[in-house]
Amino acid sequence: MPTDSPYPEMKKSHTMAHTGRPWRDYKPPPSGPVWAIIQGVGSYWTLAAAIELGVFDAIESLGPTKVGPLADHLSVSGPHLQHVCDSLVTFGFLDQVDDIYELTETAERYLCTDGAASMAALVRVAPGPLANWERLAETVRTGHVAEPIDDDPAAFYGPLVQATFPTQLRAATRLGLRLGWARRPGMRVLDLGAGRAPWAIAILEQSPRSTAVVNDWPDVIGLAAHTVAERGLSDRVEFRAGDFHTIELEAASFDVVVLGHVCRTEGDELARSLVARAFGALKPGGQLLLADYFADHERKQNPFGVQMGLTMLANTKRGGMLTNEQVCGWLRGAGFQTIRLLEPIGFNYVYVASRPEGTVQ
């Protein structure tokens, strides 16, 4: 049999002259997309292992290096480490020339623990518990997550809010430059489900004399208090521990309300209710900042938003994908006007919606 074609049996009988299009009836599609997903598991755990071993921080400290000195520095097996480093080269996180490895700019910025926008701590916690992914088929069958992170929020959200703080602070700071917080002194801010309070902190650091009410679970809010103190803002912040669906909120009292990456865990009904609570807490003319990862209406143009929704489905009781149409429905239904969607940094979108002037409770 001839070997100059992957499908020699089709060479004469299945040309366009004989059959036209489509080819899919005669020529199998490549298996590459399936292999990409299979190898994605190994790629993720390779990156997680590299961060756990300190590979990126070590190369940052040593400078361009061969595997031997790097292995000695990390006290690990040289041959095993070389496999990891070669894989990191294929990911675009290391460069290698003449067996000397060095960091790429991506690794310097995102994967070193002191990087300008470090995601090193986020890599391990962002997908949620591994056991929930292993049980995803059962979750889909039953409609229930076996071990939802909602059952022990402090255990999961404590590490998560630590890891997400640099990214969210950067997003909030960039947004503030666009919205002109520096020109709006003396605002009163409400940050619901604040984590380490990156959004409230960004506003207070840009807006003179502004104050904030910061809310989260009792076991999480201490992280916010510590971070606020580190940045010298404790005298401008009040902390209110509790469930953001039920804590007491003063009506029409805040200039800005923040819902930063909380709506996707709540499900449609509770998220809609939360947006309505935010509307009620705002002064006429006040703004809601609703930050999250959103999918398009057809759920196929923004893979990141779709996949984040699946992460919520796999790990939470009510969470899932948020579409732009869905969120705009919440905002309009609550009474918001002048709705804008901004992207202060890549993949991080924020709806900025205003309560109309002259509205009353």
VEXBAKOL-100296 format. One line per 5 residues: number of its first residue (from 1); their letters; for each residue x, y, z of C-alpha. Coordinates in Angstrom, 1 decimal, m for minus. Last residue first. Layout:
! residues N
NUM = A = X/Y/Z ~ ...
! end
This chain:
! residues 361
361 = QVTGE = m37.3/53.7/48.7 ~ m36.8/56.9/46.7 ~ m35.4/57.8/43.3 ~ m34.4/61.4/42.5 ~ m31.2/60.6/40.7
356 = PRSAV = m31.2/57.2/39.0 ~ m29.1/54.4/40.7 ~ m26.1/53.9/38.5 ~ m24.5/50.8/37.0 ~ m20.9/49.9/36.5
351 = YVYNF = m20.6/46.3/35.3 ~ m17.0/45.1/35.8 ~ m15.0/42.7/33.7 ~ m11.8/40.9/34.5 ~ m10.5/38.7/31.7
346 = GIPEL = m7.7/41.2/31.0 ~ m7.5/44.3/33.2 ~ m9.9/47.2/33.7 ~ m12.6/45.6/31.4 ~ m15.7/47.8/31.5
341 = LRITQ = m19.4/47.1/31.1 ~ m21.7/50.1/31.4 ~ m25.2/50.5/32.7 ~ m26.6/54.0/32.7 ~ m29.7/52.9/34.7
336 = FGAGR = m30.4/50.7/37.7 ~ m34.0/49.9/38.7 ~ m33.7/46.4/40.3 ~ m35.0/44.8/37.1 ~ m32.6/46.7/35.0
331 = LWGCV = m29.6/45.4/37.0 ~ m30.9/41.8/37.3 ~ m31.7/41.7/33.6 ~ m28.2/43.1/32.7 ~ m26.8/40.2/34.7
326 = QENTL = m28.7/37.6/32.8 ~ m27.9/39.1/29.4 ~ m24.2/39.3/30.2 ~ m24.3/35.6/31.1 ~ m23.3/34.3/34.5
321 = MGGRK = m22.3/30.6/34.7 ~ m22.9/28.6/37.8 ~ m23.4/28.7/41.5 ~ m26.1/27.1/43.6 ~ m24.6/24.5/45.9
316 = TNALM = m20.9/25.1/44.9 ~ m18.0/23.2/43.6 ~ m18.7/21.6/40.2 ~ m21.3/24.1/39.1 ~ m18.9/27.0/40.1
311 = TLGMQ = m16.1/25.5/38.1 ~ m18.5/25.0/35.2 ~ m19.3/28.8/35.3 ~ m15.6/29.6/35.2 ~ m15.5/27.4/32.0
306 = VGFPN = m18.2/29.5/30.4 ~ m16.6/32.8/31.3 ~ m13.2/31.7/30.1 ~ m14.6/30.3/26.8 ~ m16.1/33.7/25.8
301 = QKREH = m17.7/33.3/22.3 ~ m19.7/30.1/23.0 ~ m22.3/30.8/25.7 ~ m24.9/32.1/23.3 ~ m25.6/35.1/25.5
296 = DAFYD = m22.0/35.8/26.1 ~ m20.3/34.5/29.3 ~ m19.3/36.7/32.3 ~ m16.5/36.6/34.8 ~ m17.2/38.9/37.8
291 = ALLLQ = m17.3/42.4/39.0 ~ m20.5/44.2/39.9 ~ m19.7/47.8/40.8 ~ m22.9/49.6/41.8 ~ m23.0/53.4/41.6
286 = GGPKL = m24.8/56.1/43.5 ~ m27.0/58.8/41.8 ~ m29.7/58.3/44.4 ~ m28.0/57.0/47.4 ~ m27.3/53.3/47.3
281 = AGFAR = m28.4/50.7/49.9 ~ m31.6/49.9/48.1 ~ m29.8/49.2/44.8 ~ m27.4/46.9/46.6 ~ m30.3/45.0/48.1
276 = AVLSR = m31.8/44.6/44.6 ~ m28.4/43.3/43.4 ~ m28.4/40.8/46.2 ~ m32.0/39.6/45.4 ~ m31.0/39.0/41.8
271 = ALEDG = m28.0/37.0/43.0 ~ m30.2/35.0/45.3 ~ m32.6/34.1/42.6 ~ m30.1/33.4/39.8 ~ m27.6/31.3/41.7
266 = ETRCV = m25.4/32.5/44.5 ~ m21.8/31.5/43.6 ~ m21.6/33.6/40.5 ~ m22.7/36.7/42.3 ~ m19.7/37.0/44.6
261 = HGLVV = m16.9/38.2/42.3 ~ m16.8/41.7/43.7 ~ m20.3/43.1/44.6 ~ m19.3/46.6/45.5 ~ m21.7/49.4/46.6
256 = VDFSA = m20.7/53.0/45.9 ~ m22.2/56.3/47.2 ~ m23.8/54.7/50.2 ~ m26.7/55.7/52.4 ~ m30.0/55.0/50.5
251 = AELEI = m31.1/52.5/53.1 ~ m28.8/51.5/55.9 ~ m27.8/47.8/55.7 ~ m28.4/45.1/58.3 ~ m26.9/41.8/57.5
246 = THFDG = m29.2/39.3/55.8 ~ m28.1/38.5/52.3 ~ m24.5/39.6/52.9 ~ m24.2/36.8/55.6 ~ m22.2/38.1/58.5
241 = ARFEV = m19.3/40.2/59.8 ~ m19.5/44.0/59.6 ~ m16.2/45.8/59.6 ~ m16.0/49.6/59.6 ~ m13.2/51.2/57.7
236 = RDSLG = m11.6/54.7/57.7 ~ m9.5/54.4/60.9 ~ m8.1/51.1/59.7 ~ m6.7/52.5/56.5 ~ m2.9/52.2/57.1
231 = REAVT = m2.2/49.7/54.3 ~ m1.3/46.9/56.8 ~ m4.4/47.7/58.8 ~ m6.7/47.1/55.8 ~ m4.9/43.9/55.1
226 = HAALG = m5.4/42.6/58.7 ~ m9.0/43.7/58.8 ~ m9.7/42.0/55.5 ~ m8.1/38.8/56.7 ~ m10.2/39.0/59.9
221 = IVDPW = m13.3/39.2/57.7 ~ m12.9/35.5/56.7 ~ m13.9/33.6/59.8 ~ m16.8/36.0/60.5 ~ m18.1/35.8/56.9
216 = DNVVA = m17.7/39.0/54.9 ~ m18.5/42.7/55.0 ~ m16.6/45.9/54.7 ~ m18.2/49.3/55.4 ~ m16.0/52.0/53.8
211 = TSRPS = m14.9/55.6/54.3 ~ m13.8/58.3/51.9 ~ m11.7/61.2/53.1 ~ m9.6/61.4/49.9 ~ m10.5/59.0/47.1
206 = QELIA = m7.7/57.0/45.6 ~ m6.5/54.9/48.5 ~ m10.0/54.6/49.8 ~ m11.3/53.3/46.5 ~ m8.5/50.7/46.0
201 = IAWPA = m9.0/49.5/49.6 ~ m12.7/49.0/49.2 ~ m12.1/47.0/46.0 ~ m9.3/44.9/47.5 ~ m11.3/44.0/50.6
196 = RGAGL = m9.4/40.9/51.8 ~ m12.6/38.9/51.0 ~ m15.2/41.6/50.4 ~ m18.4/39.6/50.4 ~ m20.2/43.0/50.3
191 = DLVRM = m18.1/46.2/50.0 ~ m20.1/49.3/51.0 ~ m18.5/52.7/50.3 ~ m19.2/56.2/51.6 ~ m17.6/58.9/49.5
186 = GPRRA = m15.7/61.8/51.0 ~ m13.7/62.8/47.9 ~ m14.7/62.2/44.3 ~ m12.0/63.5/42.0 ~ m9.6/60.7/43.0
181 = WGLRL = m12.4/58.2/42.2 ~ m12.1/59.2/38.5 ~ m14.0/56.3/36.9 ~ m11.1/55.3/34.7 ~ m8.4/55.6/37.4
176 = GLRTA = m10.7/53.7/39.8 ~ m11.1/50.9/37.3 ~ m7.3/50.5/37.2 ~ m7.2/50.3/41.0 ~ m10.0/47.8/41.1
171 = ARLQT = m8.4/45.5/38.6 ~ m5.0/45.7/40.3 ~ m6.6/45.1/43.7 ~ m8.4/42.1/42.2 ~ m5.3/40.5/40.8
166 = PFTAQ = m3.2/41.0/44.0 ~ m6.0/39.9/46.3 ~ m6.9/36.6/44.5 ~ m4.6/34.4/46.5 ~ m5.5/35.6/49.9
161 = VLPGY = m9.1/35.6/49.0 ~ m8.8/32.0/47.9 ~ m6.9/30.8/51.0 ~ m9.6/32.0/53.3 ~ m12.4/31.2/50.8
156 = FAAPD = m11.9/27.5/51.0 ~ m11.6/26.7/54.7 ~ m13.6/29.7/55.7 ~ m16.6/28.7/53.6 ~ m17.1/25.3/55.1
151 = DDIPE = m20.4/24.0/53.8 ~ m20.4/26.5/50.9 ~ m17.4/24.7/49.4 ~ m19.8/22.0/48.3 ~ m18.9/18.4/49.2
146 = AVHGT = m21.2/16.0/47.3 ~ m22.4/18.6/44.8 ~ m26.0/18.1/43.8 ~ m27.9/17.9/40.5 ~ m28.0/14.2/40.7
141 = RVTEA = m26.6/13.1/37.4 ~ m24.5/16.2/36.8 ~ m23.0/16.0/40.3 ~ m22.2/12.3/39.7 ~ m20.4/13.2/36.4
136 = LREWN = m18.5/15.9/38.3 ~ m17.2/13.5/41.0 ~ m13.5/13.7/40.1 ~ m14.0/17.5/39.8 ~ m15.4/17.7/43.3
131 = ALPGP = m12.5/15.6/44.6 ~ m10.0/18.1/43.2 ~ m11.3/20.8/45.5 ~ m11.7/24.2/43.8 ~ m10.1/25.2/40.5
126 = AVRVL = m8.7/28.5/41.8 ~ m6.9/27.0/44.9 ~ m3.6/25.7/43.5 ~ m3.0/28.3/40.8 ~ m4.0/31.3/43.0
121 = AAMSA = m0.9/31.3/45.2 ~ 1.3/31.9/42.2 ~ m1.0/34.4/40.5 ~ 1.5/37.3/41.0 ~ 0.7/40.6/39.4
116 = AGDTC = 4.0/42.5/39.9 ~ 5.7/39.2/40.7 ~ 6.8/38.6/44.3 ~ 5.6/35.0/44.4 ~ 7.0/34.4/41.0
111 = LYREA = 4.4/33.0/38.6 ~ 2.6/36.0/37.2 ~ 5.0/38.8/36.3 ~ 8.3/36.9/36.1 ~ 6.6/33.8/34.6
106 = TETLE = 5.1/35.8/31.8 ~ 8.3/37.7/31.2 ~ 10.0/34.4/30.6 ~ 12.2/32.9/33.3 ~ 15.6/31.4/32.5
101 = YIDDV = 16.9/27.9/31.8 ~ 20.4/27.0/30.5 ~ 20.6/23.7/28.6 ~ 22.2/25.5/25.5 ~ 19.2/27.8/25.3
96 = QDLFG = 16.1/27.3/27.4 ~ 13.2/29.8/28.0 ~ 10.7/29.2/30.8 ~ 7.0/29.9/31.2 ~ 6.0/29.4/27.6
91 = FTVLS = 4.1/26.1/28.3 ~ 6.7/24.2/26.2 ~ 9.5/25.6/28.3 ~ 7.6/24.6/31.5 ~ 7.6/21.0/30.1
86 = DCVHQ = 11.4/21.2/29.8 ~ 11.6/22.4/33.3 ~ 9.5/19.6/34.7 ~ 11.5/16.9/32.8 ~ 14.7/18.6/34.0
81 = LHPGS = 13.5/18.4/37.6 ~ 13.1/14.6/37.4 ~ 16.7/14.2/36.1 ~ 18.0/16.6/38.8 ~ 16.2/15.1/41.8
76 = VSLHD = 15.4/17.8/44.4 ~ 17.2/19.8/47.0 ~ 15.9/23.1/45.6 ~ 19.3/24.8/45.3 ~ 20.9/21.5/44.3
71 = ALPGV = 18.3/21.0/41.6 ~ 18.9/24.5/40.3 ~ 22.6/24.0/40.3 ~ 22.2/20.8/38.2 ~ 19.4/22.1/35.9
66 = KTPGL = 21.4/24.8/34.3 ~ 20.9/28.4/35.3 ~ 19.8/31.9/34.2 ~ 19.5/33.9/37.4 ~ 19.9/32.3/40.8
61 = SEIAD = 17.2/34.2/42.6 ~ 14.6/34.4/39.8 ~ 15.5/30.8/39.0 ~ 14.7/29.9/42.6 ~ 11.4/31.9/42.6
56 = FVGLE = 10.3/30.1/39.5 ~ 11.2/26.6/40.7 ~ 9.8/27.0/44.2 ~ 8.8/23.3/44.6 ~ 5.2/24.2/45.2
51 = IAAAL = 5.2/26.5/42.2 ~ 6.7/23.8/39.9 ~ 4.3/21.2/41.3 ~ 1.2/23.4/40.5 ~ 2.6/24.0/37.0
46 = TWYSG = 3.1/20.3/36.4 ~ m0.3/19.6/37.9 ~ m2.0/21.9/35.4 ~ 0.0/20.5/32.4 ~ m0.8/16.9/33.4
41 = VGQII = m4.5/17.6/33.5 ~ m4.3/19.6/30.2 ~ m2.7/16.5/28.6 ~ m6.1/14.9/28.3 ~ m7.7/18.2/27.1
36 = AWVPG = m5.1/18.7/24.4 ~ m5.3/15.0/23.4 ~ m8.9/15.4/22.6 ~ m8.3/18.6/20.6 ~ m5.5/16.8/18.7
31 = SPPPK = m7.5/13.8/17.5 ~ m7.6/15.1/13.9 ~ m10.9/14.9/12.0 ~ m11.5/11.8/10.0 ~ m11.5/12.2/6.2
26 = YDRWP = m14.4/10.7/4.3 ~ m17.7/12.1/5.6 ~ m15.9/15.1/7.1 ~ m14.7/16.1/3.7 ~ m17.8/18.3/3.0
21 = RGTHA = m17.4/19.0/0.1 ~ m17.2/17.8/m3.5 ~ m17.3/14.1/m4.1 ~ m15.5/13.1/m7.3 ~ m13.7/16.4/m8.3
16 = MTHSK = m13.3/17.1/m4.6 ~ m11.2/14.0/m4.2 ~ m12.6/10.8/m2.6 ~ m12.0/8.1/m5.1 ~ m8.4/8.6/m6.1
11 = KMEPY = m6.6/9.2/m2.8 ~ m9.2/7.7/m0.5 ~ m7.4/4.4/0.0 ~ m4.2/6.3/0.5 ~ m5.5/8.0/3.7
6 = PSDTP = m2.3/9.2/5.5 ~ m0.7/9.7/2.1 ~ 2.8/8.9/0.8 ~ 2.7/5.4/2.2 ~ 1.4/3.5/m0.8
1 = M = 0.0/0.0/0.0
! end
